[in-house]
Each structure stands twice: as structure tokens, then as C-alpha cells.
Amino acid sequence: MYSWQPTANFTTLQARAQLYQQIRTFFAQRQVLEVETPILSAACVPDTQIEPFVTQYHGDRVQPLFLQTSPELAMKRLVAAHRSSIYQISKAFRDGESGRWHNPEFTLLEWYRIDFSKQDLIQEVDELLQTILGCAPALAISYCELFEKYANLHPLNAPLSQLQHFITRYHIDHIETLDRDTCLQLILSHHIEEQLGYKQPIVITDFPATQAALARKQVDNPALAERFEFYVQGIELANGFYELTDAIEQRQRFEQSLQARATENKPLYPIDEHFLAALEAGLPTCSGVALGVDRLLMLLVKATHINQVLNFPLANA
């Protein structure tokens, strides 16, 4: 028997529609423009932790295309072109991600604010969460303080062998081959995350520079990145950056990620030259953040699995 019924009930459909309306009102009041960018792209971010879906275009030539893992690069091209603060409610796709908090097709709210510092954007995310969830203001804690508090480890200074020993409890194969950042991500996801954000949202700041992604490094401490993440009730909800605007450094980071993927025998993908050209032309000072809409809706309706807020998740799409 085929299961044709949606997994989200009608009350949840109504809650999603109301959530979208609240989001649009929030940004309209701040004069942030809603935009749309392509879901299909000729390139993608070469992240070692994220796998894109790849398809083929058959027209005047055969060309591989990628379903976007985030609208980030295209949105920054718009920011570079128009020097305007923008937001988007968009579908995103990541291969291999399925579980309680993950569906390979999901909805992101992503926005970019001109002339915003990291702290300015943290404040705005906090205001959005208070508006939507009716929660208390967020509590900020640095990445290093977080690991010392919940794991009794200093993420930058602890020997790699100590980090590897910590994750032996997770029964992961070939721990001795794992690098520092992989160990830290496992400790965060398996041990720390589930303890965060129950009395109030938690915002983690000052990530290691090795996890900067598309964020700037801190001027006064290059070992740290201008990156933050929000957690509510054990759920990672948002990931934000004070955006890197240096095209040369960004290209170097992309190339380093490709080298890391090659070392791990993962597929290699083309670098987004359109995006790098936009950085060369000049991306204005800005901060940006991506927030998981499905997870936000889960919090609103008190769902325990992402399938409860999706009409047709992977199992019956």
C-alpha cells in the first residue's frame, strides 16, 4: 500500500502559513527586500560536511547542475550588485541527510544585512525568535567557554589525542584518522547540543577560524572566526557570519576544502566563479544568517520529528 496522505496535519499547515506571514511582516517592518534566486546552479560550496544533489542538463550541451545546499552564494551576488539588505524563504537540498531533524529537501530562511556587524545580526535573530516563539532573550557563550563548560575540554588547546579519546564513547570507526575539527563537531553534535537552549536560546560565538566557512576571521584574534550559531531546546536553528569579502582569501578557502574532499575520497565540484567575481567587484560590509524554517516550525507546534511538519517527507515524497 502506498501512503498518499500528508504527514503534517492541517493545523500544522495553518501554523506554517502563519509563520511565513510573521516572517514577511518582520522583514517588511525593517525594509528588508524579499528576493528569489535559482535552485539549480552550475556550482556549489565545496564543504567537506555537506553533499549536494547533482543532476544533468540536456540542451545544446550536457552540463552537470547542482540543487542548492543553500541560497547563500547567489544571494551575496545580489547584495554585491544592488547594495541592499535582502531575505529569502527558500528550498534547499542536501544528500544523505535524513533523520529526526533532517530531510534531504528542507526550507531555509536566509538574510543579509548591509553594514551589520556580527553582533547586530545576533540581535536581530534574537528579536525574530522572541517575536515568533515568545521566548526569553538569548544567552551568548563563546565556543571555547562552551566546550570547557560541557566537555571540560579547551577546543583550541586540547591535544588531538584527548579529543579522539573523548569520542570513543560514540562507537565511531577509525577515530585515529579524525582531524581536530571533525572531533569537535562530533563532540558538539553528540554531547553538547542536546543540553542547550531550554531556559532561553543559546547563541554560540567565536568559532575556531578553521570552521570559519564564509565568515571573516577576527582582526584581533585570527584564531577565531566571526561566526555564530543559535540553539533552542537542543536544536541547532541558525548559522550566521560576519561575511568574508576578500575574493582571494575566499578562493583559497574553497581550494583548501576541495583538497580536503580529495583527501577523504569525496567527489570534487566546480568552484562558483560567478560568486568569486562578485566578491572581486566588491561585496559591501554585511552579515548574513541561515535559519531552519522546518525546525522553527517544529518548536512552534511542539513536534518531535521533522516529518510531522512536512507534507511529504522523503519516505512518501
N, C-alpha and C positions, 0 to 999 in steps of 0.2 A: 504493500500500500504506500502510495506517495503522500507525504504530508504537505498539503497545499495551504493550510491555514497559517496566517502570520503568527510569530511567536510573541510579538508585543500586543497587548490588549488595547482596546480603543481608548481607555483612559490615558494610557502611555502615549498614544498618537496625539491626543489633545495636549498632553504635557510637553511633547516635543514642539508642537506648533506654537504654544505659548512661550517656550524657551527661546525659539528663534525670534519671536516678536520682541521679547525683552532684550535680546542681544542687539537687535537692529535699533531699538529705541535708545539703548545705552550709547551706541556709537553716533547715532543721529544727533543726540544732545551734545556730543563733543565735536561735531562736524568732521567726523572721520568717514571717508567715502567708501561705500561698498563696491568691490570690483569682482571680476571673474577672469581667471586665467585657464589655459588649456590643461586637461587631464593627461593627454598624450604629449610626450616630449621626446626629442631626439637624444637627450642625455639625462643623467641623474646624478645626485650627490653620491660619491664613491665611499659611503660609510661602511666600515667593516662589520657593523652590527645590524645593518638593515639590508634586506634583499628586495629588489624591485620585481614587478611582473614585466616580462618582455614579450612583445608581440611583433608581428611583421606587417609592414605596409606594402601593398602590391599595387603600384600605379605605373608611372613611367620608369620606375626603378624599384627594386626590392630594398626596403630600408627597415632596420630594427627600430622600434619605438618602445618607450617605457611609460607605464602607468605611473603617475607621480606618487612618490612616497610622501611628499609634502609640496604645497604650492610655493614654498619659500623662494626658490631662485627666480621664478617668473615674477613674483610679487616685488622682489627687490629691483628687478628691471623696470617695473612700473614706477617705483619710488625714484629711481635714478632718472627716469625720463620726465616725470611730472613734478618732482619735489613736493609730494603731497602725502599726508597720512592716509593709510588705506586699511581695509579689513576685508575678509572673505570667509564665508562658510562654505567649505569645500569637501568633496570626497577625496580620500587618499587611499593608497593601496600598498600593502607590504606582504611579501610572500613568506609563508611559513609561520605567520603569527596567528595563532588561534588558541583560545582558552577563556578563562573567566573574565579577563579584562581586554581580550584581543579578538578582533575579527579581521580577516585579511582586507576587507573593504570597510572603511570607517569614516567618520566625519570629523573634520578639524575646523576650529575657529582660529584663524591666524590673522595677526595685525601688526602693522609697522607704524611707529610714531616718530615723525621728524623732530629733531632737536630734543629728544627724550634721552636722559641717562638711564642706566640700568635701574637705579632707584626710582626714577619717575615711573617707569613701566611696572615695576613691582607694585607701586602704589595703585596704579590703575587696574592691574589684575586683581589686587586685593579689593578694590571698590566694586569690581564686577562680581566677584564671588559673594561679597556681602549683599549686593543687590539681588543676585539670583538665589543664593542659598539661605540668606538671612543669618549668616554665620558671624562669629566674632572676627575682629581684625587678625591678620596673620602674624605669627611669631617668626622672626628671622633667626637663622642659625647658620654659621659658616660650615662648609663641607668638612673642614678639619675638626671643628668642635663636635660636629655630628658623629663622626667616627670615634672620637675619643669618648663621647658620652655613651654611645650604644654598643660599641665593639671593643672599647679600651685599646684602640689602635690609632696611631697617627698615620694617615694615609700617605703622606709625603715622605716620612722618615722611617717608618717601619720597614725592616728588611723584607724583600720579596718572599723569602722562605717562611716568614711569620704569617704573611697574608695567605700563602698557599696552604699552610698548616690550618689556618682558620677555616678554610672552605672544605677541608676533608670531610666535615660533617654532612656535606651535601651530596656525597657519593658521586662525584663527577670524575670521569675518566681522565687520565693523563694530566693531573694537576700540575706536575712538574714542568709542563710545557706552557703554562698560562703566564702571560705577562702581568705587570702591575695593574694596568687599567682594567683588564678583564677580571682580575681578582677583586678589585674594588667594586666593580659593577655587580659582581655576584654577591658580595657581602651586603651591598646596598639593597639589591632586589630580594635576596633570600632572608636577610636578617633584620635590616633596619626599617625598610619601607613600611612593613605591616604595623609598626609601632607609632607611626607618625600621623598627626593631624586629627586627633579625636576631640580634643577640647576646643581647638581652633586650627585653622590652616597653618601649615608649616612651610616656610619658604627657605630653601637651601641656597646659599650664595657662595661665591668664591670657589668655584670648582678648580681642580688642577688644570694647568694650562694644557696638559696632554689630552684633556677632554673638552677643549675649547670649542671644537666643531667649527662653526662660523662666527664665533664670538671673538672680540678683541682680548688680548692679554692685558692684564693690569699694568699701567705705566710704572707704578711704584713698587710692584712685585710681579715680575714677569712669570713667576712660577704658578700664578693663579690667573684664572680667566674671568671675564666679565659675563658670567653665565649664572642663571638661577633656575630652580625648579620648585613648583608648588605641589604640596601633598595635602590631601583631605581624606580622613578616615582610611588611611593606609593605601590610598590610590594616588599614583603619580598623575597629576592633572594637567600641568602646563610646564613648558620648557622654553626659556627665553634668553636672549642675548643682547648685549650692547654690541651692535653689529660691526664686524670687521669690514673696513672699506678699502683696504690695501690689496690691489689686484695681484701684486707679485707674491705677497705672503699667502693669499688665498690659493693661488696656483700651486705653491709649494705644499700646502696642506693637502690639496687634492692629490697631488703626486705621491705624497707620503702615504695617504690612505690606499692608493692603488698598489703601492709597494707592499703594504701590509696585507691587502687582499691576495696578492700574488703569493706571499709567504704562506698564507693559510689555504692556498689552492682554491680560492674563490674566484668566480667569474670577474673579468675586468670590463669596465664600462667606459664609454667616452666621457671626457670632461666637458662640462657645459661651457663652450666657448662664448655663446651669447651672453651668459651671465658674467663671465670674466671681462668681456668687452664693456659691459655696463659699469663694472667696477672701475675699469680704466678711464671711462668717460667721466666718472665721478658719482659715487653714491653719497648722498648727504648724510651727515651725522644723524643716526637714528637707532632706535631699539625695537626689537621685534619678538613676538612670542607666538607659540602654537599651543592651543588648548584642546583637549579631547572632549568633543561635544557629547559623544555617547556616554563617556564616563561621568560627565557632569549631569546628564540626564539620569544615570543610574543613582547618583546621590539624591537627586530630587525626588525620585519615585521609590527610593529605598530598594532598588533591585540588587540581587546578589550575583547575577550573571549578565554579561553584556547581551546575550540572546534575548533577555527579557525586554530590552529597549529597542531591538532591531526587528523590523517586519520579517525579513527573510535572511537570516544569517547563513553562513557557509553551508550548513547541513541541509538546508532546503531552499537555497537560492536558485 
